[in-house]
Amino acid sequence: MKTTLRVLALGLVGVMMGAFSGDGVHAQAMSGRQIGTNRVSVSYYKTPPGKQDEWLALYKKYHRPIMDFQIQKGVTISSTLYAAGNHSPGQPWDFAIINISPPEEKTPKLGMTRAEVIRKLFPDIEDYVRGERRRWELTVNHWDETFIEIDVTREPLSVYYPLDAPAKK
């Protein structure tokens, strides 16, 4: 019975994830509602049982410095790592990272590519590659979500009606 419930729960999660990642949902676009607002993204990571601490150590050594660099340069406002606070059947993630970035039009340019940032932060590129390769070996599943804040005071309250950028002050 437990196995059947688990299979059903995992199947439901898969169907829900597929339903929310299809082209139809993305086609809704936010019709300008994201203009002038901070960008929020959440990255979810699932690791093998008992490997969470190893994944965290690799994240801290090889990925967090990149995020800290972006925060220092103003490209990212904040990056916060969370662990799941509860256990539930078929839980699809162990860690979530919430990144907040300034509005696209206000984001400073780094003046360098991501590859250049990585080479700057990790002079021993072979060590970096080994560490990142291992971190991704320990990542059973990963996906990113982007959230667009809805201002409930703006009319119409809709994802379909286009909104222009807020008036400049």
C-alpha positions in Angstrom: 0.0 0.0 0.0 2.8 2.4 0.9 4.5 1.7 -2.4 1.3 2.4 -4.4 0.8 5.7 -2.5 4.4 6.7 -3.1 4.1 5.9 -6.9 0.9 7.8 -7.1 2.4 10.8 -5.2 5.5 10.8 -7.4 3.3 10.5 -10.5 1.2 13.4 -9.4 4.3 15.6 -8.7 5.5 14.7 -12.2 2.2 15.5 -13.9 2.0 18.8 -12.0 5.6 19.8 -12.9 4.9 18.9 -16.5 1.7 20.9 -16.5 3.4 24.0 -15.1 6.4 23.8 -17.4 4.7 23.4 -20.7 4.7 26.1 -23.4 1.1 27.0 -22.7 1.9 28.4 -19.3 5.0 30.2 -20.5 2.9 31.7 -23.3 0.8 33.6 -20.7 3.8 36.0 -20.1 3.3 38.7 -17.6 2.4 41.4 -20.1 4.8 44.0 -18.7 4.1 43.3 -15.0 7.8 42.5 -14.4 9.0 46.0 -15.5 10.6 47.9 -12.7 10.4 45.0 -10.2 13.1 42.9 -8.6 13.6 39.6 -10.2 13.1 36.5 -8.0 14.3 33.1 -8.9 14.3 29.9 -7.0 16.6 27.0 -7.8 15.6 23.6 -6.4 18.1 20.7 -5.8 17.4 17.1 -5.0 20.4 15.0 -3.7 20.8 11.3 -2.9 19.9 10.2 0.7 22.9 10.8 3.0 24.8 13.0 0.5 23.3 16.4 1.5 26.4 17.5 3.5 28.8 16.6 0.7 26.6 18.6 -1.7 26.6 21.5 0.7 30.3 21.5 1.0 30.7 21.5 -2.8 28.1 24.2 -3.2 29.9 26.4 -0.6 33.3 25.9 -2.2 32.5 26.1 -5.9 29.2 27.9 -6.5 28.7 30.3 -3.6 31.8 32.4 -4.5 30.2 33.1 -7.8 27.0 34.3 -6.2 29.0 36.4 -3.6 30.9 38.0 -6.5 27.6 38.8 -8.3 26.2 40.3 -5.0 29.4 42.4 -4.5 29.0 43.7 -8.1 25.3 44.5 -7.6 24.1 42.0 -10.3 22.4 40.0 -7.6 20.8 41.6 -4.4 20.7 38.4 -2.3 21.1 34.7 -2.5 19.7 32.6 0.3 20.1 28.8 0.7 17.3 26.9 2.4 16.9 23.3 3.4 13.5 21.5 3.4 12.1 21.9 6.9 9.9 18.8 6.8 9.9 15.3 5.4 7.1 14.3 3.1 6.4 11.4 0.7 8.0 12.0 -2.6 9.6 15.3 -1.6 11.1 16.6 -4.9 13.8 18.8 -3.4 16.3 19.0 -0.5 17.6 22.5 -1.1 16.2 25.7 -2.5 18.2 28.8 -3.3 16.3 32.1 -3.6 18.1 34.7 -5.6 16.8 38.3 -5.8 18.2 40.5 -8.6 17.4 44.2 -9.4 15.0 45.0 -12.3 16.7 44.1 -15.6 16.9 47.7 -16.7 18.7 48.6 -13.4 21.1 45.6 -13.3 24.7 46.7 -13.6 26.8 44.9 -16.2 29.7 42.8 -15.0 31.8 43.6 -18.0 32.9 40.0 -18.1 31.4 36.6 -19.1 30.5 33.9 -16.7 33.6 31.9 -17.9 35.8 34.9 -17.1 34.3 35.2 -13.6 34.9 31.5 -13.0 38.5 31.7 -14.1 39.0 34.9 -12.0 37.6 33.2 -8.8 39.1 29.8 -9.4 42.7 30.0 -10.8 43.0 26.2 -10.4 40.4 25.5 -13.1 40.9 21.7 -12.9 39.9 21.7 -9.2 36.9 23.8 -10.0 35.8 21.5 -12.8 36.3 18.4 -10.5 34.3 20.1 -7.7 31.4 21.2 -10.0 31.3 17.8 -11.7 31.0 16.1 -8.4 28.3 18.6 -7.2 26.3 17.8 -10.3 26.8 14.0 -9.9 25.2 14.5 -6.5 22.3 16.4 -7.9 19.6 13.9 -8.7 17.2 16.6 -9.9 17.3 20.3 -10.4 15.0 23.0 -11.7 14.7 26.8 -11.7 11.6 28.9 -11.3 11.2 32.6 -11.8 8.6 34.5 -9.8 7.1 37.8 -10.9 5.5 39.8 -8.2 1.9 40.8 -8.8 1.0 44.3 -7.5 -2.5 43.7 -6.4 -3.2 47.4 -6.3 -2.6 47.8 -10.1 -5.6 47.5 -12.3 -6.6 45.4 -14.0 -5.5 42.5 -11.8 -4.6 40.2 -14.6 -1.8 38.4 -16.3 -3.3 39.0 -19.7 -3.8 42.8 -19.9 -0.5 44.5 -20.7 0.9 47.0 -18.3 3.2 49.8 -19.1 6.2 50.6 -16.9 5.3 52.6 -13.8 5.6 56.4 -14.3 9.1 57.6 -13.5 9.4 59.9 -10.5 
